[in-house]
Amino acid sequence: MVANQSIRIGDVEVKPGQRVSVNLPVANLYTTTSLHMPVKVLCGRRAGPVIFISAAIHGDELNGVEIIRRLLKRKALQSLRGTLLAVPIVNVHGFIDQSRYLPDRRDLNRSFPGSAKGSIASRLANTFLKEVVLKSEFGIDLHTAAIDRSNLPQIRANLDNEHVTRLAQSFRAPVVINATLRDGSLRACAATHDIPVLIYEAGEALRFDELSIRAGIRGILNVMRELGMLPALKRKPAGEALVARSTQWVRASTSGIVTAAAGLGSRVLENDRLAVISDPLGDMEEEIRAPFDGIVIGASKLPLAHEGDALFHLAAFRSVGKAEHAVEEFANIHDPALRRTVEPGLLET
């Protein structure tokens, strides 16, 4: 057995076999109340990769917080090889305020790499980068859709990298998207240091979605098994991940009241009606139709829209029928109403 190495997070050294909570200081509130970014460090006895799992970079995205909380209770982690850095709340200020942003209205996920002497967003990004990301070899960042939108569970990653593609597919979300890097994002910054990051998008802001949470826990464990950090399952995990050829937002062509005809995860064909937009008196009605065959992977939750608002996010696949089957299989595996155990411990919470 090759022994693992100790790791230092902040002022705390965590040795092999230890499980330690570390509080990283962040900018205090103006009441002088101290704020800390909580980090749980699991340092396995045996050598293996160092990975981070992070959530709430946008403070109103709560599914990931619950995913990490439940993940840390899983017995499988007792067999951990390598080191897991779990950060359930990165944007502590936004989490307290139930806001996507920091108090200065900056988006933390556009503030990397940050600076120790910059804005509050810049300082927070810099702390997370130095103390967690740069000490890791791989990361999974957990997100939801923005306020008043919802996302079908999906993985976004750089699929030009074969190793990343394999890990993205091992997560077994129904949809995998080859997503471009955005300046200032955590994923783009990590890429400059050769640290690949998967983005898991599922559900909506300020809400827990049980299906998305269960799928997130299972997906993280699948990736850790793929990396050799956990023992492999005796049989292949259920579910299939399909790569989307392209995605496109369908926008409102006029302002009005939206009556949706297509739901999240729906299969639509070109020219199918997605929604009807009408005025309050019912004198005007305009149909919104699908521009191509695809699956609805994101949708607005608001029944009101201004002209140009994003209403439906569609993904195109080589086989839409196969993609529809993958979404249905995914729902059957994770729907808490279906007490169907697909693998040992899957429905543990």
C-alpha angles and dihedrals in degrees: 000000000000109000120232122240128244119254130208120216113180107320094334125096113205116201129205112286094024129119110199137174114222125191112207112203115240131179110305126236116261087254085068088248108151119241126199135187106230117226126181112204119200110186110188121215092235126061121261143124124318111230135174128214113197136182141176097037077145102049097220095054102099107165092081092053090058092043091057093044091055094039091059089057095056115116090216089077090069086077093051119151113199125000134308121202109195117191110178096176118032098159097052094170093052092045092055091048093041086236133136090223141054122256090269089057092246122141108238090208090063095046104074135155085022129180136254088231101039134091121315089265091049093050093048092049090049093051093049092045096050099039101039118008099046091049090057136077096206139011144199116204116197122215144161131205118280122270114304092014133091132206130209107234107276142156122230119195147133101282093182085083111077093206091052091046090055092050092045091054092045089062086068099212106156094244130044119188128196095226125193119235117257121214112255095016123130091241094051092047093048090049090060086061093046092251109136117214130195117210116213111200118188139145129350138298121276093012137094114228111195096203092051092047095050091046091049094053092047092046094052091049090049091053092047089052090049089053091050093246093120132031114273120252118253089238134031114272114253122250135056131241117215124197115233114229092212141336134217137182115231109215135203111267091202140010122266148082114331123218107187120216097178125060134204110289093018121145111231132184127216111287094013113144111257098176146337122236116203140167120251093259094050093238093121128045126173125181123223111211134192113261092208144358111286153111125279104241098166135023142177115251095202120099089209128072141179120215108280097023115142109250109165133018110209127194123202121215136185087243115024090185091057090047091051090052091050091053092048092048090049091053092048091052097048107028104117090211089065105069091203116142108209095175133008111283095006094129095042112123 
